[in-house]
Amino acid sequence: MKKPAKTREELESAIRLEMEDISDWPTDLAISVVPHEDSWKVEIMRDGPQRDADRCEMIEAIADRLRIQFDLKA
């Protein structure tokens, strides 16, 4: 069965909304949904040199769950 498709912006917004529910969204953290092989992945970018491993893991976990539910709309 084919999964419903969402745009890059819709997926990014869904990830941000979930993160805001469980954590303060850091202002120096940005995410981008990009095509990857036959699916998509999330790229996490930070302005500063320090990476927040816990928040990055949470973002990856949210993206993993959403990837099972949704395809990236071309």
PQR file of N, CA, C, O and H, with PARSE charges and radii, in Angstrom:
ATOM      1  N   MET A   1       0.840  -1.180   0.000 -0.4000 1.5000
ATOM      2  CA  MET A   1       0.000   0.000   0.000 -0.0000 2.0000
ATOM      3  C   MET A   1       0.889   1.249   0.000  0.5500 1.7000
ATOM      4  O   MET A   1       1.859   1.338   0.753 -0.5500 1.4000
ATOM      5  N   LYS A   2       0.548   2.179  -0.834 -0.4000 1.5000
ATOM      6  CA  LYS A   2       1.324   3.406  -0.964 -0.0000 2.0000
ATOM      7  C   LYS A   2       1.020   4.345   0.206  0.5500 1.7000
ATOM      8  O   LYS A   2      -0.132   4.507   0.609 -0.5500 1.4000
ATOM      9  H   LYS A   2      -0.240   2.106  -1.446  0.4000 1.0000
ATOM     10  N   LYS A   3       2.079   4.959   0.742 -0.4000 1.5000
ATOM     11  CA  LYS A   3       1.930   5.893   1.859 -0.0000 2.0000
ATOM     12  C   LYS A   3       1.478   7.251   1.322  0.5500 1.7000
ATOM     13  O   LYS A   3       1.798   7.599   0.185 -0.5500 1.4000
ATOM     14  H   LYS A   3       3.015   4.828   0.414  0.4000 1.0000
ATOM     15  N   PRO A   4       0.745   8.015   2.116 -0.5600 1.5000
ATOM     16  CA  PRO A   4       0.415   9.382   1.709  0.2800 2.0000
ATOM     17  C   PRO A   4       1.702  10.195   1.595  0.5500 1.7000
ATOM     18  O   PRO A   4       2.679   9.914   2.290 -0.5500 1.4000
ATOM     19  N   ALA A   5       1.706  11.191   0.730 -0.4000 1.5000
ATOM     20  CA  ALA A   5       2.888  12.022   0.522 -0.0000 2.0000
ATOM     21  C   ALA A   5       2.666  13.412   1.110  0.5500 1.7000
ATOM     22  O   ALA A   5       1.568  13.964   1.052 -0.5500 1.4000
ATOM     23  H   ALA A   5       0.913  11.420   0.165  0.4000 1.0000
ATOM     24  N   LYS A   6       3.730  13.955   1.671 -0.4000 1.5000
ATOM     25  CA  LYS A   6       3.716  15.326   2.191 -0.0000 2.0000
ATOM     26  C   LYS A   6       4.877  16.082   1.564  0.5500 1.7000
ATOM     27  O   LYS A   6       5.884  15.491   1.173 -0.5500 1.4000
ATOM     28  H   LYS A   6       4.622  13.506   1.718  0.4000 1.0000
ATOM     29  N   THR A   7       4.721  17.392   1.474 -0.4000 1.5000
ATOM     30  CA  THR A   7       5.795  18.214   0.950 -0.0000 2.0000
ATOM     31  C   THR A   7       6.908  18.315   1.986  0.5500 1.7000
ATOM     32  O   THR A   7       6.721  17.989   3.159 -0.5500 1.4000
ATOM     33  H   THR A   7       3.903  17.872   1.791  0.4000 1.0000
ATOM     34  N   ARG A   8       8.055  18.768   1.531 -0.4000 1.5000
ATOM     35  CA  ARG A   8       9.193  18.983   2.427 -0.0000 2.0000
ATOM     36  C   ARG A   8       8.791  19.919   3.564  0.5500 1.7000
ATOM     37  O   ARG A   8       9.117  19.668   4.724 -0.5500 1.4000
ATOM     38  H   ARG A   8       8.206  19.032   0.578  0.4000 1.0000
ATOM     39  N   GLU A   9       8.087  20.989   3.233 -0.4000 1.5000
ATOM     40  CA  GLU A   9       7.676  21.959   4.234 -0.0000 2.0000
ATOM     41  C   GLU A   9       6.711  21.354   5.257  0.5500 1.7000
ATOM     42  O   GLU A   9       6.799  21.648   6.449 -0.5500 1.4000
ATOM     43  H   GLU A   9       7.822  21.193   2.291  0.4000 1.0000
ATOM     44  N   GLU A  10       5.793  20.511   4.787 -0.4000 1.5000
ATOM     45  CA  GLU A  10       4.854  19.870   5.706 -0.0000 2.0000
ATOM     46  C   GLU A  10       5.568  18.931   6.671  0.5500 1.7000
ATOM     47  O   GLU A  10       5.236  18.889   7.856 -0.5500 1.4000
ATOM     48  H   GLU A  10       5.722  20.272   3.819  0.4000 1.0000
ATOM     49  N   LEU A  11       6.542  18.182   6.174 -0.4000 1.5000
ATOM     50  CA  LEU A  11       7.303  17.274   7.029 -0.0000 2.0000
ATOM     51  C   LEU A  11       8.154  18.049   8.032  0.5500 1.7000
ATOM     52  O   LEU A  11       8.208  17.686   9.208 -0.5500 1.4000
ATOM     53  H   LEU A  11       6.811  18.216   5.212  0.4000 1.0000
ATOM     54  N   GLU A  12       8.811  19.102   7.582 -0.4000 1.5000
ATOM     55  CA  GLU A  12       9.619  19.928   8.484 -0.0000 2.0000
ATOM     56  C   GLU A  12       8.746  20.531   9.582  0.5500 1.7000
ATOM     57  O   GLU A  12       9.137  20.555  10.749 -0.5500 1.4000
ATOM     58  H   GLU A  12       8.767  19.396   6.628  0.4000 1.0000
ATOM     59  N   SER A  13       7.577  21.011   9.210 -0.4000 1.5000
ATOM     60  CA  SER A  13       6.648  21.596  10.175 -0.0000 2.0000
ATOM     61  C   SER A  13       6.179  20.555  11.189  0.5500 1.7000
ATOM     62  O   SER A  13       6.092  20.852  12.381 -0.5500 1.4000
ATOM     63  H   SER A  13       7.259  20.992   8.263  0.4000 1.0000
ATOM     64  N   ALA A  14       5.881  19.355  10.736 -0.4000 1.5000
ATOM     65  CA  ALA A  14       5.439  18.285  11.636 -0.0000 2.0000
ATOM     66  C   ALA A  14       6.539  17.943  12.642  0.5500 1.7000
ATOM     67  O   ALA A  14       6.254  17.725  13.819 -0.5500 1.4000
ATOM     68  H   ALA A  14       5.952  19.115   9.768  0.4000 1.0000
ATOM     69  N   ILE A  15       7.776  17.894  12.190 -0.4000 1.5000
ATOM     70  CA  ILE A  15       8.903  17.604  13.090 -0.0000 2.0000
ATOM     71  C   ILE A  15       9.039  18.726  14.115  0.5500 1.7000
ATOM     72  O   ILE A  15       9.190  18.459  15.307 -0.5500 1.4000
ATOM     73  H   ILE A  15       8.007  18.071  11.234  0.4000 1.0000
ATOM     74  N   ARG A  16       8.985  19.971  13.664 -0.4000 1.5000
ATOM     75  CA  ARG A  16       9.115  21.120  14.583 -0.0000 2.0000
ATOM     76  C   ARG A  16       8.007  21.128  15.633  0.5500 1.7000
ATOM     77  O   ARG A  16       8.268  21.361  16.813 -0.5500 1.4000
ATOM     78  H   ARG A  16       8.862  20.188  12.696  0.4000 1.0000
ATOM     79  N   LEU A  17       6.760  20.870  15.198 -0.4000 1.5000
ATOM     80  CA  LEU A  17       5.636  20.872  16.135 -0.0000 2.0000
ATOM     81  C   LEU A  17       5.814  19.811  17.211  0.5500 1.7000
ATOM     82  O   LEU A  17       5.563  20.078  18.386 -0.5500 1.4000
ATOM     83  H   LEU A  17       6.549  20.681  14.239  0.4000 1.0000
ATOM     84  N   GLU A  18       6.239  18.618  16.832 -0.4000 1.5000
ATOM     85  CA  GLU A  18       6.467  17.571  17.824 -0.0000 2.0000
ATOM     86  C   GLU A  18       7.601  17.942  18.771  0.5500 1.7000
ATOM     87  O   GLU A  18       7.512  17.703  19.975 -0.5500 1.4000
ATOM     88  H   GLU A  18       6.443  18.401  15.877  0.4000 1.0000
ATOM     89  N   MET A  19       8.663  18.525  18.231 -0.4000 1.5000
ATOM     90  CA  MET A  19       9.778  18.924  19.080 -0.0000 2.0000
ATOM     91  C   MET A  19       9.348  20.010  20.066  0.5500 1.7000
ATOM     92  O   MET A  19       9.775  19.994  21.221 -0.5500 1.4000
ATOM     93  H   MET A  19       8.735  18.719  17.253  0.4000 1.0000
ATOM     94  N   GLU A  20       8.528  20.928  19.639 -0.4000 1.5000
ATOM     95  CA  GLU A  20       8.062  21.991  20.533 -0.0000 2.0000
ATOM     96  C   GLU A  20       7.220  21.422  21.672  0.5500 1.7000
ATOM     97  O   GLU A  20       7.201  21.982  22.768 -0.5500 1.4000
ATOM     98  H   GLU A  20       8.181  20.941  18.701  0.4000 1.0000
ATOM     99  N   ASP A  21       6.524  20.310  21.420 -0.4000 1.5000
ATOM    100  CA  ASP A  21       5.714  19.681  22.462 -0.0000 2.0000
ATOM    101  C   ASP A  21       6.567  19.015  23.535  0.5500 1.7000
ATOM    102  O   ASP A  21       6.154  18.947  24.692 -0.5500 1.4000
ATOM    103  H   ASP A  21       6.539  19.855  20.530  0.4000 1.0000
ATOM    104  N   ILE A  22       7.753  18.523  23.171 -0.4000 1.5000
ATOM    105  CA  ILE A  22       8.571  17.771  24.128 -0.0000 2.0000
ATOM    106  C   ILE A  22       9.817  18.506  24.596  0.5500 1.7000
ATOM    107  O   ILE A  22      10.476  18.060  25.535 -0.5500 1.4000
ATOM    108  H   ILE A  22       8.089  18.579  22.231  0.4000 1.0000
ATOM    109  N   SER A  23      10.152  19.620  23.961 -0.4000 1.5000
ATOM    110  CA  SER A  23      11.408  20.287  24.293 -0.0000 2.0000
ATOM    111  C   SER A  23      11.354  21.741  23.828  0.5500 1.7000
ATOM    112  O   SER A  23      10.568  22.093  22.949 -0.5500 1.4000
ATOM    113  H   SER A  23       9.616  19.982  23.198  0.4000 1.0000
ATOM    114  N   ASP A  24      12.192  22.574  24.425 -0.4000 1.5000
ATOM    115  CA  ASP A  24      12.348  23.931  23.901 -0.0000 2.0000
ATOM    116  C   ASP A  24      13.107  23.830  22.594  0.5500 1.7000
ATOM    117  O   ASP A  24      14.158  23.192  22.531 -0.5500 1.4000
ATOM    118  H   ASP A  24      12.831  22.288  25.140  0.4000 1.0000
ATOM    119  N   TRP A  25      12.584  24.454  21.551 -0.4000 1.5000
ATOM    120  CA  TRP A  25      13.253  24.406  20.248 -0.0000 2.0000
ATOM    121  C   TRP A  25      14.408  25.398  20.267  0.5500 1.7000
ATOM    122  O   TRP A  25      14.173  26.598  20.409 -0.5500 1.4000
ATOM    123  H   TRP A  25      11.730  24.973  21.602  0.4000 1.0000
ATOM    124  N   PRO A  26      15.652  24.935  20.129 -0.5600 1.5000
ATOM    125  CA  PRO A  26      16.779  25.870  20.171  0.2800 2.0000
ATOM    126  C   PRO A  26      16.791  26.797  18.957  0.5500 1.7000
ATOM    127  O   PRO A  26      16.524  26.363  17.836 -0.5500 1.4000
ATOM    128  N   THR A  27      17.098  28.060  19.183 -0.4000 1.5000
ATOM    129  CA  THR A  27      17.052  29.036  18.110 -0.0000 2.0000
ATOM    130  C   THR A  27      18.174  28.842  17.101  0.5500 1.7000
ATOM    131  O   THR A  27      18.050  29.270  15.954 -0.5500 1.4000
ATOM    132  H   THR A  27      17.314  28.412  20.093  0.4000 1.0000
ATOM    133  N   ASP A  28      19.267  28.202  17.510 -0.4000 1.5000
ATOM    134  CA  ASP A  28      20.386  28.020  16.587 -0.0000 2.0000
ATOM    135  C   ASP A  28      20.336  26.680  15.865  0.5500 1.7000
ATOM    136  O   ASP A  28      21.331  26.259  15.275 -0.5500 1.4000
ATOM    137  H   ASP A  28      19.368  27.854  18.442  0.4000 1.0000
ATOM    138  N   LEU A  29      19.200  26.013  15.904 -0.4000 1.5000
ATOM    139  CA  LEU A  29      19.035  24.700  15.287 -0.0000 2.0000
ATOM    140  C   LEU A  29      18.052  24.808  14.127  0.5500 1.7000
ATOM    141  O   LEU A  29      16.964  25.363  14.280 -0.5500 1.4000
ATOM    142  H   LEU A  29      18.392  26.356  16.383  0.4000 1.0000
ATOM    143  N   ALA A  30      18.432  24.283  12.978 -0.4000 1.5000
ATOM    144  CA  ALA A  30      17.551  24.284  11.804 -0.0000 2.0000
ATOM    145  C   ALA A  30      17.505  22.869  11.234  0.5500 1.7000
ATOM    146  O   ALA A  30      18.476  22.118  11.326 -0.5500 1.4000
ATOM    147  H   ALA A  30      19.316  23.832  12.854  0.4000 1.0000
ATOM    148  N   ILE A  31      16.375  22.520  10.651 -0.4000 1.5000
ATOM    149  CA  ILE A  31      16.250  21.211  10.018 -0.0000 2.0000
ATOM    150  C   ILE A  31      15.825  21.390   8.572  0.5500 1.7000
ATOM    151  O   ILE A  31      15.209  22.388   8.199 -0.5500 1.4000
ATOM    152  H   ILE A  31      15.586  23.130  10.577  0.4000 1.0000
ATOM    153  N   SER A  32      16.171  20.397   7.775 -0.4000 1.5000
ATOM    154  CA  SER A  32      15.766  20.388   6.384 -0.0000 2.0000
ATOM    155  C   SER A  32      15.474  18.952   5.980  0.5500 1.7000
ATOM    156  O   SER A  32      16.273  18.054   6.247 -0.5500 1.4000
ATOM    157  H   SER A  32      16.671  19.586   8.078  0.4000 1.0000
ATOM    158  N   VAL A  33      14.342  18.734   5.343 -0.4000 1.5000
ATOM    159  CA  VAL A  33      13.989  17.417   4.812 -0.0000 2.0000
ATOM    160  C   VAL A  33      14.489  17.354   3.385  0.5500 1.7000
ATOM    161  O   VAL A  33      14.202  18.236   2.575 -0.5500 1.4000
ATOM    162  H   VAL A  33      13.693  19.463   5.127  0.4000 1.0000
ATOM    163  N   VAL A  34      15.244  16.299   3.077 -0.4000 1.5000
ATOM    164  CA  VAL A  34      15.821  16.157   1.740 -0.0000 2.0000
ATOM    165  C   VAL A  34      15.571  14.741   1.222  0.5500 1.7000
ATOM    166  O   VAL A  34      15.496  13.798   2.010 -0.5500 1.4000
ATOM    167  H   VAL A  34      15.477  15.583   3.735  0.4000 1.0000
ATOM    168  N   PRO A  35      15.442  14.587  -0.098 -0.5600 1.5000
ATOM    169  CA  PRO A  35      15.303  13.245  -0.661  0.2800 2.0000
ATOM    170  C   PRO A  35      16.541  12.417  -0.342  0.5500 1.7000
ATOM    171  O   PRO A  35      17.659  12.931  -0.312 -0.5500 1.4000
ATOM    172  N   HIS A  36      16.323  11.128  -0.106 -0.4000 1.5000
ATOM    173  CA  HIS A  36      17.433  10.213   0.185 -0.0000 2.0000
ATOM    174  C   HIS A  36      17.054   8.838  -0.322  0.5500 1.7000
ATOM    175  O   HIS A  36      16.094   8.227   0.149 -0.5500 1.4000
ATOM    176  H   HIS A  36      15.414  10.711  -0.130  0.4000 1.0000
ATOM    177  N   GLU A  37      17.835   8.351  -1.306 -0.4000 1.5000
ATOM    178  CA  GLU A  37      17.572   7.068  -1.957 -0.0000 2.0000
ATOM    179  C   GLU A  37      16.116   7.031  -2.405  0.5500 1.7000
ATOM    180  O   GLU A  37      15.701   7.886  -3.187 -0.5500 1.4000
ATOM    181  H   GLU A  37      18.615   8.847  -1.688  0.4000 1.0000
ATOM    182  N   ASP A  38      15.330   6.066  -1.932 -0.4000 1.5000
ATOM    183  CA  ASP A  38      13.926   6.001  -2.369 -0.0000 2.0000
ATOM    184  C   ASP A  38      12.980   6.583  -1.314  0.5500 1.7000
ATOM    185  O   ASP A  38      11.779   6.315  -1.336 -0.5500 1.4000
ATOM    186  H   ASP A  38      15.668   5.371  -1.297  0.4000 1.0000
ATOM    187  N   SER A  39      13.528   7.377  -0.397 -0.4000 1.5000
ATOM    188  CA  SER A  39      12.724   7.958   0.668 -0.0000 2.0000
ATOM    189  C   SER A  39      13.195   9.389   0.938  0.5500 1.7000
ATOM    190  O   SER A  39      13.450  10.142  -0.001 -0.5500 1.4000
ATOM    191  H   SER A  39      14.503   7.595  -0.380  0.4000 1.0000
ATOM    192  N   TRP A  40      13.310   9.764   2.200 -0.4000 1.5000
ATOM    193  CA  TRP A  40      13.789  11.093   2.592 -0.0000 2.0000
ATOM    194  C   TRP A  40      14.500  10.981   3.934  0.5500 1.7000
ATOM    195  O   TRP A  40      14.366   9.987   4.647 -0.5500 1.4000
ATOM    196  H   TRP A  40      13.103   9.152   2.963  0.4000 1.0000
ATOM    197  N   LYS A  41      15.258  12.019   4.260 -0.4000 1.5000
ATOM    198  CA  LYS A  41      15.923  12.084   5.558 -0.0000 2.0000
ATOM    199  C   LYS A  41      15.886  13.528   6.041  0.5500 1.7000
ATOM    200  O   LYS A  41      15.566  14.445   5.285 -0.5500 1.4000
ATOM    201  H   LYS A  41      15.367  12.827   3.680  0.4000 1.0000
ATOM    202  N   VAL A  42      16.218  13.710   7.310 -0.4000 1.5000
ATOM    203  CA  VAL A  42      16.269  15.046   7.893 -0.0000 2.0000
ATOM    204  C   VAL A  42      17.733  15.407   8.121  0.5500 1.7000
ATOM    205  O   VAL A  42      18.516  14.606   8.631 -0.5500 1.4000
ATOM    206  H   VAL A  42      16.478  12.965   7.924  0.4000 1.0000
ATOM    207  N   GLU A  43      18.081  16.620   7.734 -0.4000 1.5000
ATOM    208  CA  GLU A  43      19.415  17.140   8.001 -0.0000 2.0000
ATOM    209  C   GLU A  43      19.278  18.192   9.096  0.5500 1.7000
ATOM    210  O   GLU A  43      18.395  19.049   9.045 -0.5500 1.4000
ATOM    211  H   GLU A  43      17.445  17.271   7.319  0.4000 1.0000
ATOM    212  N   ILE A  44      20.160  18.115  10.083 -0.4000 1.5000
ATOM    213  CA  ILE A  44      20.122  19.026  11.224 -0.0000 2.0000
ATOM    214  C   ILE A  44      21.330  19.946  11.129  0.5500 1.7000
ATOM    215  O   ILE A  44      22.469  19.489  11.026 -0.5500 1.4000
ATOM    216  H   ILE A  44      20.877  17.419  10.125  0.4000 1.0000
ATOM    217  N   MET A  45      21.065  21.259  11.166 -0.4000 1.5000
ATOM    218  CA  MET A  45      22.141  22.243  11.052 -0.0000 2.0000
ATOM    219  C   MET A  45      22.117  23.154  12.274  0.5500 1.7000
ATOM    220  O   MET A  45      21.054  23.508  12.785 -0.5500 1.4000
ATOM    221  H   MET A  45      20.141  21.630  11.250  0.4000 1.0000
ATOM    222  N   ARG A  46      23.305  23.523  12.729 -0.4000 1.5000
ATOM    223  CA  ARG A  46      23.469  24.418  13.877 -0.0000 2.0000
ATOM    224  C   ARG A  46      24.374  25.563  13.505  0.5500 1.7000
ATOM    225  O   ARG A  46      25.323  25.391  12.741 -0.5500 1.4000
ATOM    226  H   ARG A  46      24.168  23.235  12.314  0.4000 1.0000
ATOM    227  N   ASP A  47      24.085  26.740  14.043 -0.4000 1.5000
ATOM    228  CA  ASP A  47      24.942  27.903  13.819 -0.0000 2.0000
ATOM    229  C   ASP A  47      26.239  27.804  14.613  0.5500 1.7000
ATOM    230  O   ASP A  47      27.300  28.193  14.124 -0.5500 1.4000
ATOM    231  H   ASP A  47      23.314  26.880  14.664  0.4000 1.0000
ATOM    232  N   GLY A  48      26.157  27.295  15.813 -0.4000 1.5000
ATOM    233  CA  GLY A  48      27.333  27.225  16.680 -0.0000 2.0000
ATOM    234  C   GLY A  48      28.096  25.922  16.518  0.5500 1.7000
ATOM    235  O   GLY A  48      27.641  25.010  15.828 -0.5500 1.4000
ATOM    236  H   GLY A  48      25.295  26.979  16.209  0.4000 1.0000
ATOM    237  N   PRO A  49      29.253  25.837  17.156 -0.5600 1.5000
ATOM    238  CA  PRO A  49      30.090  24.645  17.034  0.2800 2.0000
ATOM    239  C   PRO A  49      29.583  23.464  17.854  0.5500 1.7000
ATOM    240  O   PRO A  49      29.934  22.321  17.561 -0.5500 1.4000
ATOM    241  N   GLN A  50      28.768  23.713  18.871 -0.4000 1.5000
ATOM    242  CA  GLN A  50      28.317  22.655  19.765 -0.0000 2.0000
ATOM    243  C   GLN A  50      27.059  21.981  19.225  0.5500 1.7000
ATOM    244  O   GLN A  50      26.115  22.658  18.818 -0.5500 1.4000
ATOM    245  H   GLN A  50      28.482  24.641  19.110  0.4000 1.0000
ATOM    246  N   ARG A  51      27.047  20.649  19.222 -0.4000 1.5000
ATOM    247  CA  ARG A  51      25.850  19.901  18.826 -0.0000 2.0000
ATOM    248  C   ARG A  51      25.115  19.444  20.062  0.5500 1.7000
ATOM    249  O   ARG A  51      25.732  18.986  21.024 -0.5500 1.4000
ATOM    250  H   ARG A  51      27.813  20.099  19.552  0.4000 1.0000
ATOM    251  N   ASP A  52      23.824  19.564  20.046 -0.4000 1.5000
ATOM    252  CA  ASP A  52      22.976  19.109  21.140 -0.0000 2.0000
ATOM    253  C   ASP A  52      22.528  17.686  20.796  0.5500 1.7000
ATOM    254  O   ASP A  52      21.534  17.490  20.097 -0.5500 1.4000
ATOM    255  H   ASP A  52      23.323  19.936  19.265  0.4000 1.0000
ATOM    256  N   ALA A  53      23.270  16.708  21.292 -0.4000 1.5000
ATOM    257  CA  ALA A  53      23.036  15.307  20.926 -0.0000 2.0000
ATOM    258  C   ALA A  53      21.630  14.836  21.292  0.5500 1.7000
ATOM    259  O   ALA A  53      20.998  14.115  20.519 -0.5500 1.4000
ATOM    260  H   ALA A  53      24.077  16.868  21.859  0.4000 1.0000
ATOM    261  N   ASP A  54      21.136  15.237  22.465 -0.4000 1.5000
ATOM    262  CA  ASP A  54      19.806  14.782  22.884 -0.0000 2.0000
ATOM    263  C   ASP A  54      18.719  15.279  21.944  0.5500 1.7000
ATOM    264  O   ASP A  54      17.852  14.509  21.531 -0.5500 1.4000
ATOM    265  H   ASP A  54      21.649  15.822  23.093  0.4000 1.0000
ATOM    266  N   ARG A  55      18.763  16.559  21.604 -0.4000 1.5000
ATOM    267  CA  ARG A  55      17.745  17.102  20.688 -0.0000 2.0000
ATOM    268  C   ARG A  55      17.893  16.495  19.297  0.5500 1.7000
ATOM    269  O   ARG A  55      16.894  16.205  18.639 -0.5500 1.4000
ATOM    270  H   ARG A  55      19.468  17.185  21.939  0.4000 1.0000
ATOM    271  N   CYS A  56      19.111  16.305  18.853 -0.4000 1.5000
ATOM    272  CA  CYS A  56      19.327  15.692  17.536 -0.0000 2.0000
ATOM    273  C   CYS A  56      18.761  14.272  17.506  0.5500 1.7000
ATOM    274  O   CYS A  56      18.159  13.867  16.511 -0.5500 1.4000
ATOM    275  H   CYS A  56      19.922  16.541  19.388  0.4000 1.0000
ATOM    276  N   GLU A  57      18.950  13.519  18.584 -0.4000 1.5000
ATOM    277  CA  GLU A  57      18.391  12.166  18.653 -0.0000 2.0000
ATOM    278  C   GLU A  57      16.870  12.197  18.620  0.5500 1.7000
ATOM    279  O   GLU A  57      16.243  11.362  17.969 -0.5500 1.4000
ATOM    280  H   GLU A  57      19.439  13.849  19.392  0.4000 1.0000
ATOM    281  N   MET A  58      16.272  13.163  19.326 -0.4000 1.5000
ATOM    282  CA  MET A  58      14.811  13.283  19.319 -0.0000 2.0000
ATOM    283  C   MET A  58      14.305  13.608  17.910  0.5500 1.7000
ATOM    284  O   MET A  58      13.313  13.037  17.456 -0.5500 1.4000
ATOM    285  H   MET A  58      16.782  13.842  19.855  0.4000 1.0000
ATOM    286  N   ILE A  59      14.983  14.517  17.228 -0.4000 1.5000
ATOM    287  CA  ILE A  59      14.589  14.881  15.867 -0.0000 2.0000
ATOM    288  C   ILE A  59      14.689  13.673  14.946  0.5500 1.7000
ATOM    289  O   ILE A  59      13.791  13.424  14.142 -0.5500 1.4000
ATOM    290  H   ILE A  59      15.789  14.981  17.596  0.4000 1.0000
ATOM    291  N   GLU A  60      15.781  12.922  15.063 -0.4000 1.5000
ATOM    292  CA  GLU A  60      15.960  11.721  14.243 -0.0000 2.0000
ATOM    293  C   GLU A  60      14.859  10.696  14.528  0.5500 1.7000
ATOM    294  O   GLU A  60      14.346  10.068  13.602 -0.5500 1.4000
ATOM    295  H   GLU A  60      16.510  13.124  15.717  0.4000 1.0000
ATOM    296  N   ALA A  61      14.497  10.524  15.789 -0.4000 1.5000
ATOM    297  CA  ALA A  61      13.447   9.566  16.147 -0.0000 2.0000
ATOM    298  C   ALA A  61      12.099   9.984  15.563  0.5500 1.7000
ATOM    299  O   ALA A  61      11.358   9.148  15.047 -0.5500 1.4000
ATOM    300  H   ALA A  61      14.914  11.034  16.541  0.4000 1.0000
ATOM    301  N   ILE A  62      11.782  11.272  15.644 -0.4000 1.5000
ATOM    302  CA  ILE A  62      10.538  11.779  15.062 -0.0000 2.0000
ATOM    303  C   ILE A  62      10.548  11.552  13.551  0.5500 1.7000
ATOM    304  O   ILE A  62       9.559  11.091  12.981 -0.5500 1.4000
ATOM    305  H   ILE A  62      12.384  11.951  16.064  0.4000 1.0000
ATOM    306  N   ALA A  63      11.665  11.878  12.906 -0.4000 1.5000
ATOM    307  CA  ALA A  63      11.776  11.700  11.450 -0.0000 2.0000
ATOM    308  C   ALA A  63      11.642  10.236  11.072  0.5500 1.7000
ATOM    309  O   ALA A  63      10.997   9.914  10.075 -0.5500 1.4000
ATOM    310  H   ALA A  63      12.469  12.253  13.368  0.4000 1.0000
ATOM    311  N   ASP A  64      12.244   9.340  11.854 -0.4000 1.5000
ATOM    312  CA  ASP A  64      12.137   7.902  11.565 -0.0000 2.0000
ATOM    313  C   ASP A  64      10.680   7.449  11.589  0.5500 1.7000
ATOM    314  O   ASP A  64      10.242   6.693  10.722 -0.5500 1.4000
ATOM    315  H   ASP A  64      12.768   9.602  12.664  0.4000 1.0000
ATOM    316  N   ARG A  65       9.937   7.916  12.586 -0.4000 1.5000
ATOM    317  CA  ARG A  65       8.522   7.536  12.685 -0.0000 2.0000
ATOM    318  C   ARG A  65       7.712   8.122  11.540  0.5500 1.7000
ATOM    319  O   ARG A  65       6.872   7.435  10.960 -0.5500 1.4000
ATOM    320  H   ARG A  65      10.292   8.530  13.290  0.4000 1.0000
ATOM    321  N   LEU A  66       7.958   9.393  11.207 -0.4000 1.5000
ATOM    322  CA  LEU A  66       7.222  10.022  10.107 -0.0000 2.0000
ATOM    323  C   LEU A  66       7.575   9.395   8.760  0.5500 1.7000
ATOM    324  O   LEU A  66       6.727   9.317   7.870 -0.5500 1.4000
ATOM    325  H   LEU A  66       8.641   9.951  11.678  0.4000 1.0000
ATOM    326  N   ARG A  67       8.810   8.955   8.608 -0.4000 1.5000
ATOM    327  CA  ARG A  67       9.241   8.329   7.352 -0.0000 2.0000
ATOM    328  C   ARG A  67       8.453   7.047   7.090  0.5500 1.7000
ATOM    329  O   ARG A  67       8.184   6.703   5.939 -0.5500 1.4000
ATOM    330  H   ARG A  67       9.498   9.018   9.331  0.4000 1.0000
ATOM    331  N   ILE A  68       8.086   6.343   8.159 -0.4000 1.5000
ATOM    332  CA  ILE A  68       7.284   5.127   8.022 -0.0000 2.0000
ATOM    333  C   ILE A  68       5.869   5.476   7.567  0.5500 1.7000
ATOM    334  O   ILE A  68       5.225   4.700   6.861 -0.5500 1.4000
ATOM    335  H   ILE A  68       8.305   6.623   9.094  0.4000 1.0000
ATOM    336  N   GLN A  69       5.389   6.655   7.979 -0.4000 1.5000
ATOM    337  CA  GLN A  69       4.010   7.058   7.681 -0.0000 2.0000
ATOM    338  C   GLN A  69       3.846   7.802   6.366  0.5500 1.7000
ATOM    339  O   GLN A  69       2.807   7.684   5.715 -0.5500 1.4000
ATOM    340  H   GLN A  69       5.912   7.286   8.553  0.4000 1.0000
ATOM    341  N   PHE A  70       4.874   8.579   5.958 -0.4000 1.5000
ATOM    342  CA  PHE A  70       4.721   9.473   4.822 -0.0000 2.0000
ATOM    343  C   PHE A  70       5.884   9.395   3.837  0.5500 1.7000
ATOM    344  O   PHE A  70       7.040   9.232   4.228 -0.5500 1.4000
ATOM    345  H   PHE A  70       5.718   8.675   6.487  0.4000 1.0000
ATOM    346  N   ASP A  71       5.558   9.512   2.568 -0.4000 1.5000
ATOM    347  CA  ASP A  71       6.561   9.687   1.517 -0.0000 2.0000
ATOM    348  C   ASP A  71       6.772  11.182   1.315  0.5500 1.7000
ATOM    349  O   ASP A  71       5.961  12.004   1.742 -0.5500 1.4000
ATOM    350  H   ASP A  71       4.619   9.644   2.250  0.4000 1.0000
ATOM    351  N   LEU A  72       7.877  11.515   0.655 -0.4000 1.5000
ATOM    352  CA  LEU A  72       8.150  12.904   0.299 -0.0000 2.0000
ATOM    353  C   LEU A  72       7.504  13.178  -1.059  0.5500 1.7000
ATOM    354  O   LEU A  72       7.759  12.475  -2.037 -0.5500 1.4000
ATOM    355  H   LEU A  72       8.536  10.847   0.309  0.4000 1.0000
ATOM    356  N   LYS A  73       6.665  14.212  -1.099 -0.4000 1.5000
ATOM    357  CA  LYS A  73       5.996  14.585  -2.339 -0.0000 2.0000
ATOM    358  C   LYS A  73       7.016  15.197  -3.287  0.5500 1.7000
ATOM    359  O   LYS A  73       7.769  16.096  -2.912 -0.5500 1.4000
ATOM    360  H   LYS A  73       6.458  14.783  -0.305  0.4000 1.0000
ATOM    361  N   ALA A  74       7.031  14.706  -4.504 -0.4000 1.5000
ATOM    362  CA  ALA A  74       8.005  15.189  -5.484 -0.0000 2.0000
ATOM    363  C   ALA A  74       7.686  16.572  -6.000  0.5500 1.7000
ATOM    364  O   ALA A  74       8.421  17.106  -6.831 -0.5500 1.4000
ATOM    365  H   ALA A  74       6.420  13.975  -4.809  0.4000 1.0000
TER
END
